[in-house]
Amino acid sequence: MAVPATAAASLPPAVDIPDLERGDRPDSEAAFASVEIHPRPEPVPVVLHVSPKGSTKADGSADQPFSIEQAQQAVREMAGTSSVRIELADGTYFLPRPLRFSSLDGGRDGHFVEWRAAEGAQPVISGGTLITGWRLLDQARNIWSAELPSGLDPRQLWVGDKAAHRAAVEAPRSSFSFHDWGIRIVDPDWAFLADLPGKDRLEIENTGFFTDRRAVVERIEGDRIILREPGWRNNIIGYDTFARPVSGDRARLFIANSAAFLRHPGDWFADPVKELIYYIPRDGEDMLRVATVAPRLEYLLSIAGSHDDPVSDLRFVGLSFRHSGWRGPSGPEGYVSQQSGAYLAGTIEGYPEDPIRDCSWGCRAFERMRNKWRQQPAAVQVAAARRITFKANSFSNIGQVALGIGNNADANAAGVGLGVQSAEITENVFQDLSGGAIMVGGITPDAHHPPTPEMAVRDIVIRDNTVRSVSQDYREQAAILVTYASAPIIIHNEVFDTPYDGIDVGWGWGINDPGGNTDYMSWQRGYYDQPGNLVYDTPTILRDAVIVANRVHGVKRWFPDGGAIYHLSADPGALIAENHVFDVPGGIGVYLDEGSRYVTVRENVFDGVGLWVNLNALDGAWPRRTAMDNAARGNWYNSGKANGNWSDYGNNRLIDNSEVPDGNWPERARAIIENAGPRRAPKPTP
């Protein structure tokens, strides 16, 4: 395969740099500043050209561009002898299968591999398929139909780049009763469910205090709705369950996925048996002209080497990632949501005889599974990798979490999880997503106490991104989540229009920190009585997290729990500073939840919140201490109050915080407001 020639890179002359390891340290900052350092320039890359119409006889030149698959093969044949830049021409690249990147696809021996948009181009990497041939089926109800490609059973549909709404109705919880065998219809107005065609495709959804759960119907017998297993059994144990949500009457119940529920503009329903899809257009949508796309692939990219041979020096610049959709909730497991993309699955040993009575506020069987929770697989998955960059890309029209960095192995198609060091996620736009935007870190024991340094997640930088209208289907997912990582930096981002939290850092509720969380001991929840659940003497890898200069607003639109910025567990060196949080009526600005320790909340501006800071010190466990050594200092707020046990007993301090009831912010606060958010503001699509 021919490869375009490249010019050899030249190096500047060497300069003398003080050897700080040897001890040649400058006597002052001024002396050090006077040292002129010339960084080594990057090698001049080979440039390969790619087009949606790439030819099998191409050579990768501008006149004979490759396909994506050919370009990937060409990179591998170079075997790390050159840096490579793959330039993608304008157009949509409909992937026949997900792209898999191993260590053979990255840079080696000081080289890099960069996939980027050609000058002026806006290439789209799509895992979807176009739905065409629409015809008016029911003029009175304005229902249109089209052929559904064989084998396709989507959970999402995008019409004109906007997410459509899968046909569903909201039902009062009082019309049903909940049992270990399923759900009973107690209100005769809902008896019609038993007469619907395709009852085995119905889904029941419940949103509670912090979970968004789904169970799939197996059959309906009279007034008895039997749900598929093990999804139903798992959905009625733990916390904030289907049967007993923490929010009580405020919990909401939905029944989805029936043609009978097509009622409003934007509603759609797919019938894979008849191979048809139905849709009610929104105002202004011409179904003979508008592009309609359904997801065909369950993910787009898998970037994973091994922990001994990671993918290295791989970059993605200026690309648009679209149209994948995870179908896990459509199966017998349903979606047993726990929080922020974590879910329970599988068979549970020691399952309680009366689960609703005995395990609606946790139980030992549930605690046995806590370290085995899974994570929702992202559209773009990164694990066992070093020096990975995503810059100025767009992630939109995606039916799951958009970007997963170092998540569980079960969330990675390669079967390899964790192990990401030095990743940069900068100047991207995340919008119109079914799940969260960015999920960093895993939730298994190997995530919080990695057995080898190569499995750790560290040095992840998330900066200057715009995140909006995410978690639209899986509402319990934080827009940006970091579970366990060393030195994660979340800086100068804007997050808005989300149903749950804006930025979350930490996991584990303190149970994996040195000495554990005493509220989970035998006398209370019994977590540590279960096999494999250890009381660690060593800290987790979570440390030095930085959440600085972000603009977070219009979040917490669905769930009362959580905060615009939320923190869990011990995090030595953690800093939450100079953020502007506003338009969160009745919600919490910064929430330090169970086990939070060593967190500094400094010089943030809170405008229009219910509580500007909340500390969950688990006062019910007193005199045991679970949240300690936190400080909130020099913050400004114009509404709400500080909540929680800020006291000498836990060394939790409120210092020099100022209420500004009239919104006449002092000069320093105004500067923070002005500085928050992306500095190179990426432009979201209108």
C-alpha positions in Angstrom: 0.0 0.0 0.0 1.6 3.3 -1.1 2.1 6.0 1.6 2.8 9.7 0.8 6.4 10.7 1.5 7.2 13.0 4.4 9.9 15.5 5.2 12.4 14.6 7.9 12.0 16.6 11.1 14.9 18.7 12.2 15.9 19.6 15.8 17.1 22.9 17.2 20.5 23.1 18.8 20.8 21.8 22.4 20.6 24.2 25.3 21.9 24.0 28.8 19.1 23.3 31.2 19.7 23.2 35.0 19.8 19.6 36.2 17.4 19.9 39.1 17.8 16.3 40.1 21.5 16.8 40.4 21.0 19.9 42.5 21.8 22.7 40.1 18.8 24.7 41.4 18.4 28.4 40.6 18.8 30.6 43.6 15.5 32.4 42.9 12.4 32.4 40.8 13.8 35.1 38.7 16.9 33.0 37.9 14.8 30.1 36.9 12.5 32.3 34.8 15.6 33.5 32.9 16.4 30.0 31.7 15.3 29.8 28.1 13.9 26.3 27.3 13.3 25.2 23.8 10.9 22.2 23.7 11.6 19.5 21.2 9.4 20.1 18.2 7.0 17.3 17.1 8.1 15.1 14.2 6.7 16.2 10.9 3.9 13.7 10.2 3.0 11.7 7.2 -0.4 12.9 6.0 -3.1 10.5 4.9 -6.3 11.6 3.3 -9.7 9.9 4.0 -13.1 10.3 2.4 -16.5 8.7 2.8 -15.9 7.6 -0.8 -12.5 6.2 -0.3 -11.4 3.8 -3.0 -10.0 0.3 -2.5 -7.3 1.2 -5.0 -6.4 4.5 -3.2 -3.0 5.5 -2.0 -4.1 8.0 0.7 -3.3 11.1 -1.3 -5.6 14.0 -1.6 -6.6 12.8 -5.1 -7.0 9.1 -4.1 -8.2 9.2 -0.4 -8.5 6.1 1.7 -11.5 4.8 3.6 -11.2 4.9 7.4 -10.4 1.2 7.5 -7.6 1.6 4.9 -6.1 4.5 6.7 -6.0 2.5 9.9 -4.2 -0.4 8.1 -1.7 2.1 6.7 -0.9 3.4 10.1 -0.3 -0.1 11.4 2.0 -0.9 8.5 4.2 2.1 9.4 4.9 0.3 12.7 5.8 3.4 14.6 8.4 4.6 12.2 6.6 7.9 11.6 4.1 10.2 13.1 0.8 10.1 11.1 -2.0 12.6 10.6 -5.1 11.2 9.1 -7.3 14.0 7.6 -11.0 13.3 7.2 -12.8 15.0 4.4 -16.3 16.4 4.8 -19.3 14.0 5.0 -20.8 11.3 7.1 -18.8 8.1 7.7 -21.4 5.4 8.4 -19.4 2.7 10.2 -20.2 -0.9 9.2 -18.8 -1.9 12.6 -17.2 -0.1 15.6 -13.6 1.1 15.2 -11.1 -0.8 17.4 -7.8 0.9 18.3 -5.1 -1.3 19.9 -1.5 -0.4 20.7 -0.7 -0.9 16.9 -2.9 2.1 16.2 -1.1 4.6 18.4 2.2 6.5 18.3 5.4 4.7 19.2 9.0 5.7 19.8 8.2 9.3 20.2 5.7 9.5 17.3 2.0 10.3 17.4 -1.1 9.4 15.4 -3.7 12.1 14.9 -7.2 11.7 13.4 -8.5 15.1 12.5 -10.9 17.0 10.3 -9.4 18.4 7.1 -9.3 22.1 6.8 -12.8 23.5 6.7 -14.4 20.0 7.0 -16.9 18.7 9.5 -16.7 14.9 9.3 -19.2 12.8 11.1 -18.4 9.4 12.5 -21.8 7.7 12.7 -23.0 4.4 14.1 -26.5 4.9 12.7 -28.5 4.2 9.7 -30.7 6.5 7.7 -34.5 5.8 7.8 -36.0 6.8 4.5 -39.1 6.2 2.5 -41.5 7.8 4.9 -45.2 7.9 4.0 -48.3 9.2 5.8 -50.1 6.3 7.5 -52.8 8.0 9.6 -53.8 11.5 8.4 -56.1 12.2 11.3 -53.3 11.5 13.9 -50.5 12.7 11.6 -48.6 9.4 12.0 -46.0 8.5 9.4 -44.3 5.2 8.9 -41.2 3.8 7.2 -39.4 0.5 6.8 -37.2 -0.5 9.6 -34.0 -2.3 8.5 -34.1 -6.0 9.3 -32.6 -6.8 12.7 -32.8 -3.2 14.0 -34.5 -2.5 17.3 -33.5 1.0 18.4 -34.0 2.7 21.7 -33.4 6.2 20.2 -34.3 8.1 17.0 -33.0 11.4 15.8 -35.0 13.5 13.4 -33.2 16.5 12.0 -30.4 16.1 14.6 -33.0 16.3 17.4 -33.8 13.4 19.7 -37.3 12.1 19.3 -39.3 10.8 22.2 -40.0 7.1 22.4 -43.7 6.6 22.8 -44.6 6.5 26.6 -47.2 7.6 29.1 -46.9 8.7 32.7 -49.0 6.8 35.1 -49.8 7.5 38.8 -48.0 5.2 41.1 -51.2 5.0 43.1 -52.8 3.0 40.2 -50.4 0.1 40.9 -49.1 -1.9 43.7 -45.6 -3.5 43.8 -44.8 -7.0 44.8 -41.9 -9.4 44.6 -43.5 -11.2 41.6 -44.2 -7.9 39.7 -46.8 -5.1 39.5 -50.5 -5.3 40.1 -53.0 -3.0 38.3 -55.3 -1.7 41.1 -56.9 1.1 39.1 -59.4 -0.3 36.4 -58.6 2.7 34.2 -55.3 1.0 33.5 -56.7 -2.5 32.7 -56.3 -1.7 29.0 -52.6 -2.6 29.3 -53.5 -6.3 29.3 -55.1 -5.8 25.8 -52.2 -4.1 24.1 -50.4 -6.0 21.3 -46.7 -6.6 21.9 -47.0 -6.5 25.7 -43.7 -8.3 26.0 -42.0 -5.1 24.6 -43.4 -2.8 27.2 -41.0 -1.2 29.6 -41.8 0.2 33.1 -39.6 3.2 34.2 -39.4 4.7 37.7 -37.5 7.8 38.6 -37.0 8.3 42.4 -34.7 10.4 44.5 -31.5 9.6 42.6 -32.2 6.5 40.4 -33.8 6.0 37.0 -34.8 2.4 36.8 -36.3 0.2 34.0 -37.8 -3.2 33.9 -39.1 -5.1 30.8 -42.5 -6.7 30.8 -42.6 -10.5 30.2 -46.4 -10.9 30.1 -49.6 -9.4 31.6 -52.1 -11.8 33.1 -55.3 -10.0 34.0 -54.3 -7.4 36.5 -50.8 -8.9 37.1 -47.8 -7.4 35.2 -45.0 -10.0 35.2 -41.5 -8.4 34.6 -38.5 -10.2 33.1 -35.9 -11.6 35.4 -33.4 -11.0 36.9 -34.2 -7.3 36.2 -37.3 -7.1 38.4 -35.8 -8.9 41.4 -32.7 -6.6 41.3 -34.9 -3.5 40.9 -36.7 -4.0 44.2 -33.7 -4.3 46.6 -31.2 -1.7 47.7 -32.0 2.0 47.9 -34.5 4.2 46.1 -36.1 1.1 44.6 -39.0 0.5 42.3 -41.3 -0.5 45.1 -40.2 2.0 47.7 -38.5 5.1 46.3 -36.9 7.4 48.8 -38.9 10.3 47.3 -42.2 8.6 48.0 -45.1 10.3 46.2 -42.7 12.5 44.3 -41.4 9.4 42.4 -42.7 9.2 38.8 -43.8 6.1 36.9 -43.8 5.7 33.1 -44.9 2.9 30.7 -43.1 3.0 27.4 -42.7 1.3 24.0 -46.2 0.8 22.6 -47.8 2.1 19.4 -50.8 2.9 21.5 -48.8 5.7 23.2 -48.2 7.6 20.0 -49.9 10.8 21.0 -47.7 13.9 20.6 -45.5 15.5 18.0 -42.0 14.0 18.4 -43.3 10.5 19.5 -42.0 7.4 17.8 -42.3 3.6 18.0 -40.4 0.8 16.4 -41.9 -2.6 15.5 -39.0 -5.0 14.6 -41.4 -7.9 13.9 -43.2 -5.9 11.2 -40.0 -4.1 10.4 -41.8 -0.7 10.6 -41.1 2.5 12.5 -43.8 5.1 13.3 -43.4 8.8 14.0 -45.5 12.0 14.6 -43.6 15.0 13.1 -42.9 18.1 15.1 -43.9 21.5 13.7 -41.9 22.3 10.6 -40.6 18.8 10.0 -41.1 17.5 6.5 -40.6 13.8 6.6 -39.8 13.7 2.9 -36.9 16.0 3.4 -35.6 15.8 7.0 -32.8 13.3 7.8 -33.9 10.6 10.2 -31.3 8.4 11.8 -31.6 5.4 14.2 -28.6 3.9 16.0 -27.3 0.6 14.6 -24.0 0.2 16.6 -23.9 -0.1 20.4 -20.7 2.0 20.5 -18.4 3.8 18.0 -14.8 3.5 19.1 -12.9 1.2 21.4 -9.5 2.4 22.3 -7.7 -0.2 24.4 -4.4 -1.9 24.5 -3.3 -4.0 27.4 -1.8 -2.8 30.7 1.6 -4.1 29.5 1.2 -2.6 26.0 -1.1 0.4 26.1 -2.3 2.5 23.3 -0.2 5.7 23.2 -0.1 9.1 21.7 -3.4 9.0 19.9 -5.4 12.2 19.1 -8.8 13.0 17.8 -9.4 16.6 16.6 -12.4 18.4 15.1 -14.5 15.2 14.5 -18.2 14.7 15.2 -19.2 11.4 17.0 -22.9 10.5 16.6 -25.6 7.8 16.4 -24.7 4.9 18.7 -27.2 3.4 21.2 -26.6 0.9 24.0 -29.4 -1.7 24.1 -28.7 -3.2 27.5 -32.0 -2.0 29.2 -34.0 -3.8 26.5 -32.9 -7.2 27.8 -34.0 -9.3 30.8 -31.6 -7.3 33.1 -33.5 -4.1 32.4 -31.6 -1.2 33.9 -31.1 -1.5 37.7 -29.8 2.1 38.1 -27.8 2.8 41.3 -26.3 6.3 40.5 -24.5 8.0 37.6 -24.3 5.1 35.1 -23.7 2.4 37.6 -26.1 -0.5 37.6 -26.7 -3.8 39.3 -27.0 -7.0 37.2 -26.8 -10.8 37.6 -28.0 -13.3 40.2 -27.7 -12.2 43.8 -26.6 -14.8 46.4 -28.6 -14.8 49.6 -31.6 -12.9 48.1 -34.1 -12.0 50.8 -37.3 -13.9 51.1 -39.3 -10.7 51.4 -37.2 -8.2 49.4 -39.6 -5.2 49.6 -40.0 -5.5 53.4 -36.4 -6.4 54.2 -34.3 -4.8 51.5 -35.8 -1.4 50.6 -33.2 0.4 52.7 -30.3 -1.9 51.9 -29.5 -5.3 53.2 -26.6 -7.7 53.3 -27.5 -9.4 50.0 -27.4 -6.0 48.3 -24.1 -5.0 50.0 -22.6 -8.2 48.8 -23.0 -6.9 45.2 -21.8 -3.3 45.7 -18.3 -4.0 44.5 -19.8 -5.8 41.4 -21.8 -3.0 40.0 -21.4 -2.4 36.3 -21.0 0.8 34.3 -22.9 1.8 31.2 -20.6 1.4 28.2 -19.8 4.7 26.5 -20.0 5.5 22.8 -16.2 6.2 22.8 -14.3 4.0 25.2 -10.7 4.4 26.4 -8.8 2.0 28.6 -5.2 0.8 28.9 -4.0 3.9 27.2 -1.5 6.8 27.6 -1.5 10.3 26.3 -4.8 10.4 24.6 -6.3 13.6 23.4 -9.9 14.7 22.3 -9.8 18.3 21.2 -12.5 20.4 19.5 -14.8 17.5 18.7 -18.6 17.3 18.9 -20.4 14.5 20.7 -24.1 14.5 19.9 -27.1 12.3 19.1 -25.7 9.5 21.2 -27.9 7.0 23.1 -25.6 6.5 26.1 -22.6 8.1 27.9 -20.6 9.9 25.2 -17.0 9.4 26.4 -15.7 6.8 28.9 -12.2 7.1 30.2 -10.7 4.2 32.2 -14.1 2.7 33.2 -14.8 -0.9 34.3 -13.8 -3.7 32.0 -17.5 -4.6 31.7 -18.0 -1.1 30.1 -15.3 -1.7 27.5 -15.8 -3.8 24.4 -12.2 -4.8 24.4 -12.7 -6.5 27.8 -9.9 -4.3 29.3 -10.8 -1.6 31.8 -9.1 1.2 33.8 -5.4 2.1 33.2 -5.6 5.5 31.5 -2.9 8.0 32.2 -2.5 11.5 30.8 -5.7 12.1 28.8 -6.8 15.6 27.7 -10.5 16.4 26.9 -10.4 20.0 25.7 -12.7 22.4 23.8 -15.3 19.8 22.9 -19.1 20.2 22.7 -21.3 17.5 24.3 -25.0 17.9 23.6 -28.3 16.0 23.0 -27.1 12.8 24.7 -29.1 10.1 26.3 -26.5 9.6 29.0 -23.8 11.7 30.6 -21.1 13.5 28.7 -17.9 12.2 30.3 -17.4 9.3 32.8 -13.9 8.9 34.2 -12.7 5.9 36.3 -14.2 2.6 37.4 -16.1 1.4 40.5 -14.6 -2.0 41.2 -11.9 -2.8 43.8 -9.3 -2.7 41.0 -10.4 0.9 40.4 -9.9 2.3 43.9 -7.0 0.1 44.9 -5.3 -1.0 41.6 -3.1 -4.0 42.0 -0.5 -2.5 39.6 0.4 1.1 38.8 -0.4 0.5 35.2 -4.1 0.0 36.1 -4.5 3.3 37.8 -6.4 6.2 36.3 -4.5 9.5 36.7 -3.7 12.9 35.2 -7.0 13.4 33.4 -7.6 17.0 32.3 -11.2 18.1 31.3 -11.1 21.8 30.3 -12.9 24.4 28.1 -15.7 22.0 27.2 -19.4 22.9 26.7 -21.9 20.4 28.0 -25.6 20.8 27.6 -28.8 18.8 27.2 -27.3 15.5 28.4 -28.7 12.6 30.4 -32.0 13.0 28.6 -32.9 9.3 28.8 -30.8 8.1 31.7 -31.6 11.0 33.9 -29.6 9.9 36.9 -26.3 10.4 35.2 -24.0 13.3 36.1 -23.0 15.4 33.2 -19.3 15.0 34.2 -18.3 12.2 36.5 -14.9 11.2 38.0 -15.0 8.2 40.3 -11.5 7.2 41.3 -8.5 9.0 39.7 -5.4 10.7 40.9 -5.1 14.4 40.1 -8.1 14.9 37.8 -8.6 18.5 36.7 -12.0 19.8 35.7 -11.5 23.5 34.7 -13.2 26.2 32.7 -16.1 24.1 31.5 -19.7 25.1 31.1 -22.5 22.6 32.1 -26.2 23.4 31.8 -29.6 21.9 31.0 -29.2 18.6 32.8 -31.7 16.6 35.0 -29.1 15.6 37.6 -25.7 16.8 38.8 -23.4 19.0 36.8 -20.0 17.8 38.0 -19.4 14.8 40.3 -16.1 13.7 41.8 -15.6 10.6 44.0 -17.3 7.3 44.6 -17.7 4.7 47.3 -19.4 6.7 50.1 -16.2 6.4 52.1 -16.3 2.6 52.4 -13.0 2.1 50.6 -11.1 4.8 52.5 -8.7 3.9 55.3 -10.7 2.6 58.3 -13.9 2.5 56.1 -17.2 4.1 56.8 -18.4 3.1 60.2 -22.1 3.6 59.1 -21.6 0.5 57.0 -20.3 -1.8 59.8 -22.1 -4.8 61.2 -24.3 -2.8 63.6 -25.9 -0.9 60.6 -25.7 -2.0 57.0 -23.4 -5.0 57.2 -21.3 -4.1 54.2 -18.1 -5.3 55.7 -19.6 -8.7 56.8 -19.8 -9.7 53.1 -17.1 -11.7 51.3 -14.5 -9.6 49.6 -15.7 -6.3 51.2 -12.5 -5.1 52.9 -11.7 -2.5 55.5 -8.7 -0.9 53.9 -5.7 0.5 55.7 -4.5 2.3 52.6 -6.1 5.2 50.7 -7.8 5.0 47.4 -6.2 6.6 44.3 -8.6 9.5 44.6 -6.6 12.6 45.5 -5.8 16.1 44.4 -9.0 16.6 42.4 -9.5 20.1 41.1 -12.8 21.6 40.1 -12.0 25.2 39.3 -13.5 28.1 37.2 -16.5 26.2 35.8 -19.9 27.7 35.0 -22.7 25.4 36.2 -26.3 26.3 35.8 -29.7 25.0 34.9 -28.9 21.6 36.5 -30.9 19.5 39.0 -34.0 19.8 36.9 -35.4 16.3 37.8 -33.9 14.8 41.0 -33.9 16.5 44.4 -30.7 14.5 45.5 -27.2 15.5 44.6 -25.7 18.9 43.9 -24.6 21.1 41.0 -21.1 20.1 42.1 -21.0 16.9 44.1 -18.3 15.1 46.0 -17.9 11.7 47.7 -15.2 10.1 49.9 -11.7 11.1 51.0 -9.8 13.2 48.5 -6.6 14.6 49.9 -5.8 17.9 48.3 -9.2 18.4 46.7 -10.1 21.9 45.6 -13.5 23.2 44.5 -12.8 26.9 43.8 -13.8 29.9 41.7 -16.8 28.3 40.1 -20.0 30.2 39.2 -23.1 28.1 40.1 -26.5 29.7 39.3 -30.1 29.0 38.4 -30.5 25.9 40.6 -33.7 26.8 42.4 -34.3 24.7 45.5 -31.1 22.7 44.7 -27.7 22.4 46.3 -24.7 24.3 45.0 -21.9 22.2 46.4 -22.7 18.9 48.1 -20.1 17.1 50.2 -21.6 13.7 50.7 -20.7 10.6 52.7 -17.1 10.2 53.6 -15.9 13.5 52.0 -12.6 14.5 53.6 -9.9 17.0 53.0 -12.0 19.1 50.6 -11.5 22.9 50.3 -14.5 24.8 48.9 -13.1 28.3 48.2 -14.2 31.5 46.5 -17.2 30.2 44.6 -20.2 32.3 43.7 -23.7 30.9 44.2 -26.7 32.6 42.7 -30.2 31.3 43.0 -29.7 28.0 44.9 -31.6 26.3 47.8 -28.5 25.4 49.8 -25.2 26.9 48.8 -23.3 24.1 50.5 -24.4 20.8 52.1 -22.3 18.5 54.2 -23.6 15.0 54.9 -21.8 14.0 58.0 -24.2 11.1 58.7 -25.2 12.6 62.0 -27.3 9.5 62.8 -24.1 7.6 63.2 -22.8 10.0 65.9 -20.4 9.8 67.8 -18.8 8.0 64.8 -17.3 10.5 62.3 -17.6 10.0 58.6 -16.9 13.4 57.0 -14.0 15.3 58.4 -11.4 18.0 57.7 -13.4 20.0 55.1 -13.4 23.7 54.8 -15.7 26.2 53.0 -14.0 29.5 52.9 -14.5 32.9 51.3 -17.6 32.0 49.2 -20.4 34.3 48.2 -24.1 33.5 48.0 -27.3 35.4 47.5 -29.8 32.7 48.6 -30.0 29.6 50.7 -27.7 28.6 53.6 -25.0 26.3 54.7 -26.4 23.0 55.8 -24.8 20.1 57.7 -22.7 19.5 60.8 -19.9 22.1 60.4 -18.3 21.7 63.8 -15.1 21.3 65.7 -15.9 17.6 66.3 -15.3 16.7 62.6 -13.0 19.7 62.0 -15.4 20.9 59.3 -15.1 24.7 59.0 -17.1 27.5 57.6 -14.8 30.5 57.3 -15.4 34.1 56.1 -18.3 33.3 53.7 -20.5 36.2 52.7 -24.2 36.5 52.0 -24.9 39.1 49.3 -28.7 39.2 49.3 -29.1 42.0 46.7 -26.7 40.4 44.2 -24.4 43.3 44.3 -21.3 41.1 44.1 -18.0 42.5 45.3 -15.2 43.0 42.8 -13.5 39.6 43.4 -16.8 37.7 43.0 -17.5 39.6 39.7 -14.0 38.6 38.5 -14.8 35.0 39.3 -18.1 35.2 37.4 -16.4 36.7 34.4 -13.6 34.1 34.4 -15.8 31.0 34.8 -16.5 28.8 31.8 -14.7 28.0 28.6 -12.0 30.4 27.6 -12.1 29.3 24.0 -15.8 28.9 24.0 -16.8 26.0 21.6 -20.1 26.7 19.9 -22.9 24.2 20.5 -25.3 23.6 17.6 -28.5 25.7 17.9 
